[in-house]
Amino acid sequence: MGPSVARASAAKELSAPQLAMQKLSTLVAGALALSFSAHLSAQLSPVLVRSFVDTFAGGNGNIGITQDEAGFAYYVVAFQNPQTVHTFDIIGTPLTTFTSATCSPALPTPNDITYDPATQTLWLVENGGGGTVLQMDLQGNCLGGWSLSQSLVNAVGICVDRQTGTLFISHTGGVVQYDMAGNQLSGGFSFMPASGSAILSGITHVPATDHFLITQSGGSSIYEVDRGGSLISTTQLSGIGNTQGLHYNPLAQELTIIDNSLSTAFVFSLPFCSGSLTQQGVGCADGSGLTVWLGASGCADIGNTVLLESFSGPNALPMLFAGGVSNSVASGVALPFDLGPLGAPSCWLYTSSEAVIASPQVGNKATLPFPIPNNQALAGATVFLQAVTFDITLASPLQIATSNSLTLIAN
């Protein structure tokens, strides 16, 4: 019966307006179907590159993770363990442990941890008493903290938004924003996964998209959410059954997720950009003891602008941003070049520095917009970048401190 009806319909002659309307309806329906299908299937494409097990954990599992983006070490929160923080190198080799239980405020059972590139410190959150936040240095020394002004249920996730220099804390059914002094801000949003637990166990910010990635307690998915709490994508992870904390490193373009049940950290390659920014080398300490660090936000995509960000101790003198075409030779001198013999111990020159631009420091941060012209001929163009600060408080003969290097490849 179907074929005969189809033949009869096809034989019926349509007027020109009717035919045009039919074509338009077909196009609209197709577009709507494609849009709906894309919305349903929208997901990220993480690729597992490595994993490591927390051998310190003693079977209690892990519920938070972050990465020192200057030194690459991982910091893992151990569940119900007297040594609440365990550290590992970039390939997962165990390094050391320390505790937040003896700090003021004390966090005997922290739920999550995040790295602050501006101060090169750690922020921890614990859900007891409605929520408590603690700052520690990378060696495990206590730097103080505060209680959340708004009592939250299950305040168990924390991340730094480096674009605003604030903290976002996830809890049951939502996210709140605080400044570093403990004042609640107007940012934040409600969010509920479609199924499973409403406890948002982990949160991290992606500067390239200005989106948050969120995990739920006992789940195996990543939820990509905008600043208003709208769901952008849902990505199911295979081999992971209890997602807890997570951390996105924008320079490495790597997402690290900790699985509580497996006491295992999974590191995924997750690029959001066509161009790339990669970090090489290490910085040296300025007079305040902070290691000078050069980072960036935004994508090194043709037609885009990358914001270079250098962090160091406060300084009235400007930060110098150096850019060059080579990281192997500068004026006949092989790179990297050790500045130690010249009076700057542990400092290195990484780039040929054909261009140097000064930018004022605001607090402990200096920024410089780096526009990439909208010219496809620049695809593959490479620039090597480094930051240098003059610091009269340094006791060394050559009173400068240098950062790590960034390699920018436009695409």
ZAKEVEX-556078 format. One record per residue (C-alpha): residue number from 0; x, z, y. Coordinates in steps of 0.2 Angstrom, whole numbers, m for minus. Layout:
BEGIN
(NUM; (X; Z; Y))
...
END
This chain:
BEGIN
(0; (0; 0; 0))
(1; (14; 4; 12))
(2; (22; m14; 11))
(3; (5; m22; 15))
(4; (2; m11; 29))
(5; (19; m15; 36))
(6; (16; m33; 35))
(7; (m1; m32; 43))
(8; (7; m22; 58))
(9; (21; m34; 60))
(10; (9; m49; 61))
(11; (m1; m41; 75))
(12; (5; m49; 91))
(13; (10; m37; 105))
(14; (9; m41; 124))
(15; (25; m41; 134))
(16; (22; m25; 142))
(17; (17; m17; 125))
(18; (33; m24; 117))
(19; (44; m17; 132))
(20; (35; 0; 130))
(21; (38; 0; 111))
(22; (57; m3; 114))
(23; (58; 10; 127))
(24; (49; 23; 116))
(25; (61; 18; 101))
(26; (76; 21; 112))
(27; (70; 37; 119))
(28; (65; 44; 102))
(29; (82; 39; 95))
(30; (92; 47; 110))
(31; (82; 63; 108))
(32; (85; 63; 89))
(33; (104; 60; 92))
(34; (104; 74; 105))
(35; (95; 86; 94))
(36; (106; 82; 79))
(37; (122; 84; 90))
(38; (115; 101; 96))
(39; (112; 107; 78))
(40; (128; 101; 71))
(41; (139; 106; 86))
(42; (154; 115; 80))
(43; (173; 118; 83))
(44; (186; 111; 72))
(45; (198; 125; 68))
(46; (212; 121; 56))
(47; (220; 135; 46))
(48; (239; 135; 49))
(49; (244; 152; 42))
(50; (238; 169; 37))
(51; (246; 186; 34))
(52; (240; 203; 26))
(53; (241; 220; 34))
(54; (252; 229; 22))
(55; (251; 245; 33))
(56; (232; 246; 31))
(57; (231; 256; 15))
(58; (215; 248; 10))
(59; (205; 253; 25))
(60; (204; 236; 33))
(61; (206; 230; 50))
(62; (194; 227; 65))
(63; (204; 221; 80))
(64; (218; 209; 84))
(65; (227; 202; 98))
(66; (244; 193; 102))
(67; (258; 196; 115))
(68; (258; 179; 122))
(69; (276; 181; 129))
(70; (284; 188; 114))
(71; (272; 181; 101))
(72; (270; 198; 91))
(73; (252; 202; 84))
(74; (244; 219; 87))
(75; (231; 224; 73))
(76; (219; 238; 74))
(77; (218; 248; 58))
(78; (201; 255; 52))
(79; (201; 274; 50))
(80; (220; 275; 49))
(81; (230; 288; 59))
(82; (242; 275; 64))
(83; (229; 265; 73))
(84; (239; 250; 79))
(85; (250; 239; 67))
(86; (262; 226; 74))
(87; (268; 210; 66))
(88; (280; 195; 71))
(89; (273; 178; 73))
(90; (274; 174; 54))
(91; (266; 190; 49))
(92; (281; 201; 45))
(93; (277; 219; 48))
(94; (286; 227; 62))
(95; (280; 245; 67))
(96; (265; 256; 70))
(97; (259; 267; 84))
(98; (243; 278; 87))
(99; (231; 279; 101))
(100; (224; 295; 95))
(101; (235; 306; 106))
(102; (232; 297; 122))
(103; (221; 303; 136))
(104; (207; 297; 134))
(105; (210; 299; 115))
(106; (205; 284; 104))
(107; (206; 291; 86))
(108; (197; 276; 79))
(109; (198; 261; 91))
(110; (187; 246; 87))
(111; (197; 232; 96))
(112; (212; 227; 106))
(113; (217; 213; 118))
(114; (232; 207; 127))
(115; (233; 207; 146))
(116; (246; 193; 152))
(117; (246; 199; 170))
(118; (253; 216; 166))
(119; (260; 213; 148))
(120; (250; 228; 142))
(121; (236; 231; 129))
(122; (218; 236; 132))
(123; (208; 245; 117))
(124; (190; 250; 116))
(125; (181; 262; 105))
(126; (162; 264; 103))
(127; (162; 283; 102))
(128; (152; 292; 116))
(129; (145; 275; 122))
(130; (161; 267; 125))
(131; (179; 271; 130))
(132; (193; 260; 136))
(133; (212; 264; 135))
(134; (227; 254; 142))
(135; (244; 255; 132))
(136; (260; 246; 134))
(137; (267; 235; 121))
(138; (278; 249; 114))
(139; (263; 261; 111))
(140; (264; 272; 126))
(141; (248; 278; 134))
(142; (244; 272; 152))
(143; (227; 280; 154))
(144; (209; 274; 153))
(145; (191; 277; 157))
(146; (173; 279; 149))
(147; (161; 265; 152))
(148; (149; 269; 166))
(149; (134; 262; 156))
(150; (132; 269; 138))
(151; (132; 255; 126))
(152; (128; 254; 107))
(153; (143; 248; 97))
(154; (155; 244; 111))
(155; (167; 236; 99))
(156; (174; 220; 106))
(157; (186; 218; 121))
(158; (195; 203; 130))
(159; (204; 199; 146))
(160; (197; 185; 156))
(161; (213; 179; 165))
(162; (203; 168; 177))
(163; (195; 183; 185))
(164; (207; 197; 180))
(165; (193; 207; 172))
(166; (188; 214; 155))
(167; (173; 208; 145))
(168; (167; 221; 132))
(169; (155; 215; 118))
(170; (142; 227; 110))
(171; (125; 226; 101))
(172; (116; 211; 108))
(173; (127; 208; 123))
(174; (142; 208; 134))
(175; (147; 217; 150))
(176; (161; 215; 163))
(177; (172; 228; 170))
(178; (187; 228; 182))
(179; (203; 236; 176))
(180; (199; 252; 185))
(181; (183; 255; 175))
(182; (170; 248; 188))
(183; (156; 238; 180))
(184; (154; 221; 188))
(185; (139; 209; 188))
(186; (146; 197; 175))
(187; (140; 199; 157))
(188; (125; 192; 147))
(189; (114; 195; 132))
(190; (117; 186; 116))
(191; (110; 188; 99))
(192; (116; 178; 84))
(193; (102; 168; 75))
(194; (104; 179; 59))
(195; (114; 193; 53))
(196; (120; 208; 62))
(197; (117; 209; 81))
(198; (134; 219; 83))
(199; (146; 207; 92))
(200; (162; 213; 84))
(201; (174; 203; 93))
(202; (176; 192; 109))
(203; (189; 181; 117))
(204; (190; 169; 132))
(205; (195; 151; 132))
(206; (202; 146; 149))
(207; (201; 127; 146))
(208; (182; 128; 144))
(209; (178; 144; 152))
(210; (168; 149; 137))
(211; (169; 164; 126))
(212; (171; 164; 107))
(213; (162; 179; 98))
(214; (161; 185; 81))
(215; (147; 196; 73))
(216; (150; 211; 61))
(217; (150; 206; 43))
(218; (148; 188; 47))
(219; (159; 172; 45))
(220; (155; 162; 60))
(221; (162; 159; 77))
(222; (149; 158; 91))
(223; (154; 148; 107))
(224; (145; 155; 122))
(225; (145; 151; 141))
(226; (146; 164; 155))
(227; (127; 164; 155))
(228; (125; 168; 136))
(229; (119; 151; 131))
(230; (125; 146; 114))
(231; (136; 130; 114))
(232; (141; 129; 96))
(233; (141; 139; 80))
(234; (156; 136; 67))
(235; (155; 143; 50))
(236; (172; 148; 43))
(237; (176; 146; 24))
(238; (186; 160; 15))
(239; (181; 173; 28))
(240; (167; 185; 25))
(241; (169; 199; 37))
(242; (174; 193; 54))
(243; (179; 207; 66))
(244; (192; 205; 81))
(245; (198; 188; 87))
(246; (211; 182; 100))
(247; (213; 164; 108))
(248; (231; 160; 114))
(249; (228; 146; 126))
(250; (246; 139; 126))
(251; (248; 139; 108))
(252; (230; 133; 107))
(253; (228; 145; 92))
(254; (214; 156; 87))
(255; (217; 171; 76))
(256; (203; 181; 67))
(257; (205; 197; 58))
(258; (194; 199; 42))
(259; (191; 217; 39))
(260; (187; 216; 20))
(261; (203; 206; 16))
(262; (214; 215; 29))
(263; (220; 198; 33))
(264; (223; 189; 49))
(265; (219; 170; 49))
(266; (228; 159; 62))
(267; (219; 142; 66))
(268; (225; 128; 77))
(269; (210; 125; 89))
(270; (215; 113; 103))
(271; (202; 111; 117))
(272; (213; 99; 127))
(273; (220; 81; 125))
(274; (236; 85; 134))
(275; (247; 100; 128))
(276; (256; 114; 136))
(277; (268; 123; 124))
(278; (279; 138; 127))
(279; (298; 139; 123))
(280; (311; 152; 126))
(281; (309; 169; 133))
(282; (309; 177; 151))
(283; (320; 191; 157))
(284; (316; 207; 165))
(285; (314; 209; 184))
(286; (318; 225; 194))
(287; (301; 233; 188))
(288; (305; 231; 170))
(289; (292; 217; 167))
(290; (297; 201; 158))
(291; (294; 186; 170))
(292; (281; 175; 161))
(293; (275; 158; 165))
(294; (258; 153; 158))
(295; (245; 141; 163))
(296; (226; 138; 162))
(297; (217; 122; 161))
(298; (221; 106; 151))
(299; (235; 94; 154))
(300; (223; 80; 153))
(301; (225; 65; 164))
(302; (215; 67; 180))
(303; (214; 86; 178))
(304; (223; 100; 187))
(305; (233; 113; 177))
(306; (235; 130; 186))
(307; (252; 137; 183))
(308; (253; 156; 183))
(309; (268; 167; 184))
(310; (268; 185; 181))
(311; (281; 198; 186))
(312; (282; 214; 196))
(313; (276; 214; 213))
(314; (288; 206; 225))
(315; (287; 201; 244))
(316; (297; 186; 240))
(317; (289; 170; 234))
(318; (290; 164; 216))
(319; (299; 148; 213))
(320; (291; 135; 201))
(321; (304; 123; 195))
(322; (299; 106; 186))
(323; (311; 94; 178))
(324; (312; 79; 167))
(325; (324; 86; 155))
(326; (326; 102; 144))
(327; (343; 96; 137))
(328; (354; 93; 152))
(329; (355; 97; 171))
(330; (368; 89; 181))
(331; (379; 87; 166))
(332; (377; 105; 160))
(333; (369; 107; 143))
(334; (352; 116; 143))
(335; (347; 130; 139))
(336; (360; 138; 150))
(337; (364; 156; 149))
(338; (364; 164; 166))
(339; (372; 180; 159))
(340; (390; 176; 163))
(341; (385; 172; 181))
(342; (377; 190; 183))
(343; (359; 188; 176))
(344; (360; 196; 159))
(345; (347; 189; 146))
(346; (341; 176; 158))
(347; (341; 157; 154))
(348; (339; 141; 163))
(349; (328; 129; 153))
(350; (324; 114; 164))
(351; (333; 102; 175))
(352; (323; 107; 190))
(353; (321; 91; 200))
(354; (308; 99; 210))
(355; (306; 117; 216))
(356; (291; 124; 225))
(357; (289; 142; 232))
(358; (272; 151; 230))
(359; (268; 168; 237))
(360; (265; 182; 225))
(361; (248; 192; 225))
(362; (251; 208; 216))
(363; (261; 203; 201))
(364; (255; 185; 200))
(365; (259; 169; 208))
(366; (250; 153; 205))
(367; (253; 134; 208))
(368; (240; 120; 205))
(369; (248; 106; 196))
(370; (237; 90; 198))
(371; (239; 76; 185))
(372; (235; 59; 193))
(373; (221; 49; 185))
(374; (232; 36; 179))
(375; (232; 31; 160))
(376; (250; 25; 162))
(377; (255; 43; 162))
(378; (249; 46; 144))
(379; (264; 55; 136))
(380; (273; 59; 152))
(381; (282; 75; 150))
(382; (287; 89; 162))
(383; (297; 104; 159))
(384; (293; 120; 169))
(385; (300; 137; 173))
(386; (298; 151; 186))
(387; (311; 160; 195))
(388; (310; 176; 205))
(389; (323; 183; 217))
(390; (323; 202; 216))
(391; (333; 213; 227))
(392; (329; 229; 216))
(393; (339; 221; 201))
(394; (356; 230; 198))
(395; (363; 214; 191))
(396; (376; 204; 202))
(397; (364; 189; 202))
(398; (348; 196; 207))
(399; (336; 184; 199))
(400; (325; 184; 184))
(401; (319; 169; 175))
(402; (303; 165; 164))
(403; (301; 156; 148))
(404; (299; 137; 149))
(405; (283; 127; 147))
(406; (283; 109; 141))
(407; (268; 99; 149))
(408; (263; 83; 140))
(409; (250; 73; 149))
(410; (237; 64; 139))
END
